[in-house]
Amino acid sequence: MRTQARFSTEGHPDEILHTVLTALSAAENVGVASLDLPLFDVIDSGALEQLLGNADRRISVTFPYEQWVVKAHGDGAVEVRENTETR
C-alpha cells in the first residue's frame, strides 16, 4: 500500500508536519488524532521542518513510523508505504 500527499514548499513550516500526519492517517485509515504513536517519538519534527522548509527541491528525508516508511521530499511530496523490512 502507498499513500501520497503534498505540502506547499512556500507555506508555513507547520504544513510539512501536518501533511506527514495526514498521509500517515490516510495510510492507517484513521483520523490524525487517532494515530497511536506521536510523530515526535520517531523523528525530530523541528529538524524535519528546517530541512524541508528551506530545502533544495532535490532533498528527501526517509524515516520509519510503526509499520510504515515515510519519505518527505523538498518539492513538497510525502509518500507513505508499508515497511516490508519489519515483516
N, C-alpha and C positions, 0 to 999 in steps of 0.2 A: 504494500500500500504506500502511496505517496500523496502528500498534500502540499500545495504551493500557495503562497501568499506574497504580497508585495507592500513595502513601505515606501514613502516618499523620501528620496535622498535629499530633498530640500526642506523637509519638515522638521519638527521638533524631535530631539533625540529620543524622547519617550515613545515616539511612534515605532521605533525599532523594536523595543521590548513588547509593546502591545501587539505588533504583527507576529512576533515569535510566539507569544502566548496564544494568539488567535489561531495560528497554524497548528500548534500543539493540541488545542482544544478541539479543533476540527478533526484532527487525526484520531483523537480519543473519543470523539462524538459526545463531548460534554461541554458545559459552559466553562469559560475561563476560570471562574471562581471555584469550580469543581475539580480542577487539576489537583492530583494528590501531592505532588512534590513542588515546593516553591522553586521558581527558576533560580533564585539566588543561592540555592543549595548545590547547584551544579555548575554555575558559571558566574563570574564577577560581572554583574549587569552594567556597572559603571564602565568597566573596560570594554565591554561589547559596544555600548553606546559610543564611547570615544573612538574606538577603532572604525566602526561603520559609519558614524555620524560625520566624520571628517575624512573618509576613506577615498582612496583611489578606487574607482569603479571595478577594478580587477581583483580586489582583495575579497577573501571569503573566510569565514570562521565556522568551523565544524566542531560540534560537541555532542556527547550523548545525553539523552534525557530519558530515563527509565528504559522502555523497550524501543525508543526512537533514536534516530540520528538527525540532528538539526544542522542545516547548513544555511547560514545567512551571508548574503553577498553585498558588497559595497554598492552594487547598482540597485539595491532595494528588494531583490528577490529573497524569499525564505522558502526553503524546502524542508519537509519533514518526511522521513522514510523509516520503515522498520529496520531495526538494527539486527541484521542476520547473524552477527557475531555473538550475540548473547544467547542464542538457542543451543 
